[in-house]
Amino acid sequence: MKDLFWTLEHLETLDLENNSIEFKENHTIKELNITCTITSKDRVRLNLHESVHLLKNLKNLSINGFHEINFPESLIDLKNLKKIVIYSKDLMNLPEVLFKLTQFHNIIIDSRMSDAEKNKIEENYDYNNPHIIVKCSANTILEGLELPSHISNFTFVAKNLPQEMIFRSKVKKLVIIEVNNASYSFLNGDLYTEELGAGNYFLKSNDMTFFPTFTVDPQEIENLIIQNRRINQIPEWIFQSPHIKQLLISQYQLNFNRDFQSIEKGRFEISINDGSRLNAKNITAQVVQARLELPSIRNVPEFVCQIKNIQHLIITSRNLDDFVGSFGKNHANRIEIKSYHQFALTNALNSYTELTHLQLDGLNFGSFPADLKFPRLKLARLTENSNLNRLPHFIAHTSLKIVHIYKNIDQSYITDFWNNNDDNRLEVLPSVPRFFFVNNNNFTHLIVSGYRMEIDTTDFDLKSIKHMRFEDLPELNKYFQYFSNADLIEINIANVRSVPDWILNFINIKKILLTTEEVPFQEEFFNSDVKNTLKLKIHNEFDFESLSNLSAYSHACFVIHDINFLSNNHIILINNSKPVRILKTTDPERFCNKYLGMPDPGYRLIVFNTECVLPGDFNSFVRSESDTFS
């Protein structure tokens, strides 16, 4: 009867509980699952029977829930085996035969792997790229580990690394990190570098206080990441690696006075307490990307200013982990400096003549040199900087056209600063109650959000400003005498109760939109083709009788969208010489934009919400959507 079982034609999956069995020759079983269901605290061992090699077409092997696992050497004979998953938070050993299966070039051993992470790995599993996936106990201790030459990619995540590791294969990328969930990032190739190729080794440890003894060929290493803040020395072979393209060393108490031989063309990333202890003269010639996390930093390190080909530079006293998502991905000629201290720039940065993107956060603008110049600057963001009460001098030497001054970081309109393709923008988050705006005659677009701004009118005017937007701005009326040449004005404040006198100053304005709704920010604000328009948020108790003369405007649109009953104050809306059309809708923004985009509609448009009760005098003007724009 037992022999008959092994000859069943459609038997593809075999599930076992708590132990292995003796196997007979079989050509149909492709998946073998062995699960421990014993809940006692006693250690449960699985001894996989040596006859497992008789399952000639076994493709998947899954082991769940054991404390110890022994695999026979006969597992090597299963040439069709393409996937091994061992999942047990209590597993204390790693069967040696796993490292002898030459069809597996990729091994992930991760004590922190979650169910969700395991599921993601399996959902995206590629049988053309076989993996051994192991979840084990965080306390798994290996005295030594030898990785044979067929292993191309290796991840190890546990409390302690093996005391000795021997790499028989060519190591191109070596990563020793404290970051959680390293294995899934490793599998998808998105941890610090964009491509996953052969020769990648990821080692993660929480409590590593010493550097393991590595036997490795330093001639092959191209990417080296050490992110462990407990160890305080670097092994000799790292300094002997002549082909490193990416180097990240993150150790606050690092102490060394050796030179790195070379970084040919790539990243240099380091995190130490004292930048003066860093001797990096041999890497400065060719490095194109550099990240420096220096908690005590107060100025740009001297050697950084000697890097002539830099494309992306980050200097920060904060955690470099905050920058992983934005760093090193198609970003040319960019500098980020973030500090908790009174960081001072020097004119040595003038050597970066090709700089296009600049972000300064937490610096002291009171000590900025007056002769800084970045003539190619396209995007700049200045935030949380002390003494930032006016635009710095170097802005005058740029071609920046769009200026946004805002009070809260949530008001920023450059949502993805480093990936934004729009040129010539400047963002400023001042650090003082009043900001003095000085024009450089290149500015064409101005946004001020929630900030009390002073206009410095010395020896200049603001006629270059064509598009302007003010939000929650106090003392609104005092600004408009300087912007008479603007042809797009957006005012999003809450206290306008009558037609402002300053409207008459803008001879270019031919279209007006008065709305009780928010005036939404739209990308069309940056479009130079949008002209002759005023968009003004009005109070619910706006005095519509102040609309005494609309004949000068080709378009007049009124949105009364949060009022359910009209008063006599609204009669003026229909008592005018130009025809009126009324539209009731839940989407006023879409229809107002459509109306303002018409060449010459020949009528005024009034938009109410669908629940608004209209007096009888108004009902004769109500149109359907199709009739409104016919």
LINSUL-V467731 format. One record per pair of residues at least 6 apart in sequence whose C-alpha atoms are under 7 Angstrom apart, sorted by the first residue. I is the first residue (numbers start at 1). J is the second residue. Records with the same first field share a line. If there is no record, write none. Layout:
BEGIN
I=J / J
END
This chain:
BEGIN
6=24 / 26
7=26
9=28
10=28
11=28 / 29
12=28 / 29 / 30 / 31
13=29 / 30 / 31 / 32
14=29 / 31 / 32 / 33
15=32 / 33 / 34
16=33 / 34 / 35
17=34 / 35 / 36 / 37
18=34 / 35 / 36 / 37
19=46
20=46 / 47 / 48 / 49
21=49
22=49 / 51
23=51 / 52 / 54
24=54
25=54 / 55
26=54 / 55 / 56
27=55 / 56 / 57
28=57
29=55 / 57 / 58
30=57 / 58 / 59 / 60
31=58 / 59 / 60 / 61
32=60 / 61 / 62
33=61 / 62 / 63
34=62 / 63 / 64
35=63 / 64 / 65
36=64 / 65 / 66
43=67
44=66 / 67 / 68
45=66 / 67 / 68 / 69
46=66 / 68 / 69 / 70
47=69 / 70 / 71
48=70 / 71 / 72
49=72
50=72 / 74
52=75
53=74 / 75 / 77 / 78
56=78
57=80
58=80 / 81
59=80 / 81 / 82 / 83
60=81 / 82 / 83 / 84
61=83 / 84 / 85
62=84 / 85 / 86
63=85 / 86 / 87
64=86 / 87 / 88
65=87 / 88
66=88 / 90 / 91
67=90 / 91 / 92
68=91 / 92 / 93
69=93 / 95
70=95
71=95 / 97
73=97
76=101
82=127 / 130
83=130 / 131 / 132
84=131 / 132 / 133
85=132 / 133 / 134
86=133 / 134 / 135
87=134 / 135 / 136
88=135 / 136
89=111 / 135 / 136 / 137
90=136 / 137
91=136 / 137
92=136 / 137 / 140
93=140
99=147
102=150
104=130 / 131 / 132
105=130 / 131 / 150 / 151 / 152 / 153
106=130 / 131 / 132 / 151 / 152 / 153 / 154
107=131 / 132 / 133 / 153 / 154 / 155
108=132 / 133 / 134 / 154 / 155 / 156 / 183
109=133 / 134 / 135 / 155 / 156 / 157
110=134 / 135 / 136 / 156 / 157 / 158 / 183
111=135 / 136 / 137 / 138 / 157 / 158
112=181
113=135 / 181
117=184
121=184
138=158 / 159
139=158 / 159
140=158
141=160 / 162
142=162
143=162 / 163 / 164
144=162 / 163 / 164 / 165
145=162 / 164 / 165 / 166
146=165 / 166 / 167
147=166 / 167 / 168
148=167 / 168 / 169
149=168 / 169
150=169
151=169
152=198 / 199 / 200
153=198 / 199 / 200 / 201
154=200 / 201 / 202
155=183 / 201 / 202 / 203
156=202 / 203 / 204
157=203 / 204 / 205
158=204 / 205
159=205 / 206 / 207
160=205 / 206 / 207 / 208
161=205 / 208
162=212
163=212 / 213
164=212 / 213 / 214
165=212 / 213 / 214 / 215
166=214 / 215 / 216
167=215 / 216
170=199 / 220
171=199 / 200 / 220 / 221
172=199 / 200 / 220 / 221 / 222 / 223
173=199 / 200 / 201 / 221 / 222 / 223 / 224
174=200 / 201 / 202 / 223 / 224 / 225
175=201 / 202 / 203 / 224 / 225 / 226
176=202 / 203 / 204 / 225 / 226 / 227
177=203 / 204 / 205 / 226 / 227 / 228
178=204 / 205 / 206 / 227 / 228
185=191
189=195 / 196
192=324
208=230
209=230 / 231
210=231
211=231
218=237 / 238 / 240 / 241
219=241 / 242 / 243
220=243
221=241 / 243 / 244
222=243 / 244 / 245 / 246
223=244 / 245 / 246 / 247
224=246 / 247 / 248
225=247 / 248 / 249
226=248 / 249 / 250
227=249 / 250 / 251
228=250 / 251
229=250 / 251 / 252
230=251
231=251
232=251 / 253 / 254 / 255
233=254 / 255
239=259 / 260 / 261
240=261
241=261
242=261 / 262
243=262 / 263 / 264
244=262 / 263 / 264
245=263 / 264 / 265 / 266 / 267
246=266 / 267 / 268
247=267 / 268 / 269
248=268 / 269 / 270
249=269 / 270 / 271
250=270 / 271 / 272
251=271 / 272
252=271 / 272 / 273
253=272 / 273
254=272
257=277 / 278 / 279
258=279
259=279 / 280 / 282
260=280 / 282 / 283
261=282
262=282 / 283
263=283 / 286 / 287
264=286 / 287
265=286 / 287 / 288
266=287 / 288 / 289
267=287 / 288 / 289 / 290
268=287 / 289 / 290 / 291
269=290 / 291 / 292
270=291 / 292 / 293
271=292 / 293 / 294
272=293 / 294
273=294 / 295 / 296
274=294 / 296
275=294 / 301
281=303
284=306 / 307
285=307 / 308
286=309
287=307 / 309 / 310
288=309 / 310 / 311 / 312
289=310 / 311 / 312 / 313 / 328
290=312 / 313 / 314
291=313 / 314 / 315
292=314 / 315 / 316
293=315 / 316 / 317 / 318 / 319 / 320
294=316 / 317
295=317 / 318
296=317
297=317
298=341 / 342 / 343 / 344
299=343 / 344 / 345
300=345
305=348 / 349 / 351
310=333
311=332 / 333 / 334
312=328 / 331 / 332 / 333 / 334 / 335
313=334 / 335 / 336
314=335 / 336 / 337
315=336 / 337 / 338
316=337 / 338 / 339
317=338 / 339 / 340
318=339
333=354 / 355 / 356 / 357
334=355 / 356 / 357 / 358
335=357 / 358 / 359
336=358 / 359 / 360
337=359 / 360 / 361
338=360 / 361 / 362
339=361 / 362 / 363
340=362
341=362 / 363
342=363 / 364
343=363 / 364
344=363 / 364 / 367 / 368
345=368
346=369
347=369 / 371 / 372
350=372 / 373 / 374
353=374
354=376
355=374 / 376 / 377
356=376 / 377 / 378 / 379
357=377 / 378 / 379 / 380
358=379 / 380 / 381
359=380 / 381 / 382
360=381 / 382 / 383
361=382 / 383 / 384 / 385
362=383 / 384 / 385 / 386
363=385 / 386
364=385 / 386 / 387
365=385 / 386 / 387 / 388
366=387
370=393
372=394
373=394 / 397
374=394 / 397 / 398
375=397 / 398
376=398
377=398
378=400 / 423 / 424 / 425
379=423 / 424 / 425 / 426
380=425 / 426 / 427
381=426 / 427 / 428
382=427 / 428 / 429
383=428 / 429 / 430
384=429 / 430 / 431
385=430 / 431
386=431
387=431 / 432
388=430 / 431 / 432
389=430 / 431 / 432 / 434 / 435 / 436
390=435 / 436 / 437
391=437 / 438
396=440
399=424 / 442
400=424 / 425 / 426 / 442 / 443
401=424 / 425 / 442 / 443 / 444 / 445
402=424 / 425 / 426 / 443 / 444 / 445 / 446
403=425 / 426 / 427 / 445 / 446 / 447
404=426 / 427 / 428 / 446 / 447 / 448
405=427 / 428 / 429 / 447 / 448 / 449
406=428 / 429 / 448 / 449 / 450 / 451
407=429 / 449 / 450 / 451
411=449
433=452
434=452 / 453 / 454
435=452 / 453 / 454
436=453 / 454 / 455 / 456
437=453 / 454 / 455 / 456
438=455 / 456
439=462
441=464
442=464
443=464 / 465
444=464 / 465 / 466 / 467
445=465 / 466 / 467 / 468
446=465 / 467 / 468 / 469
447=468 / 469 / 470
448=469 / 470 / 471
449=470 / 471 / 472 / 473
450=471 / 472 / 473
451=473
452=473 / 474
461=482
462=482 / 483
463=483 / 484 / 485
465=483 / 485 / 486
466=485 / 486 / 487 / 488
467=486 / 487 / 488 / 489
468=488 / 489 / 490
469=489 / 490 / 491
470=490 / 491 / 492
471=491 / 492 / 493
472=492 / 493
473=493
480=502
484=505 / 506
485=506
487=508 / 509 / 531 / 532 / 533
488=531 / 532 / 533 / 534
489=533 / 534 / 535
490=534 / 535 / 536
491=535 / 536 / 537
492=518 / 519 / 536 / 537
493=537
494=537 / 538 / 539
495=538 / 539
496=538 / 539 / 542
497=538 / 539 / 541 / 542 / 543
498=542 / 543 / 544 / 546
499=546 / 547
508=532
509=532 / 533 / 534
510=532 / 533 / 553 / 554 / 555
511=532 / 533 / 534 / 553 / 554 / 555 / 556
512=533 / 534 / 535 / 555 / 556 / 557
513=534 / 535 / 536 / 556 / 557 / 558
514=535 / 536 / 537 / 538 / 557 / 558 / 559
515=536 / 537 / 538 / 558 / 559 / 560
516=537 / 538 / 539 / 540 / 559 / 560 / 561 / 562
517=537 / 561
518=537
519=535 / 537
543=569
544=569 / 570 / 572
545=569 / 572
554=600
555=596 / 604
556=604 / 605
557=592 / 604 / 605 / 606
558=605 / 606 / 607
559=606 / 607 / 608
560=607 / 608
561=607 / 608 / 609
562=609
563=612
564=611 / 612 / 613
565=612 / 613 / 614
566=614
574=580
578=603 / 604
579=603 / 604
580=603 / 604 / 605 / 621
581=603 / 604 / 605 / 606 / 621 / 622 / 623 / 628
582=605 / 606 / 607 / 621 / 622 / 623
583=606 / 607 / 608 / 622 / 623 / 624 / 625
584=607 / 608 / 609 / 610
585=608 / 609 / 610
586=609 / 610
588=607
END
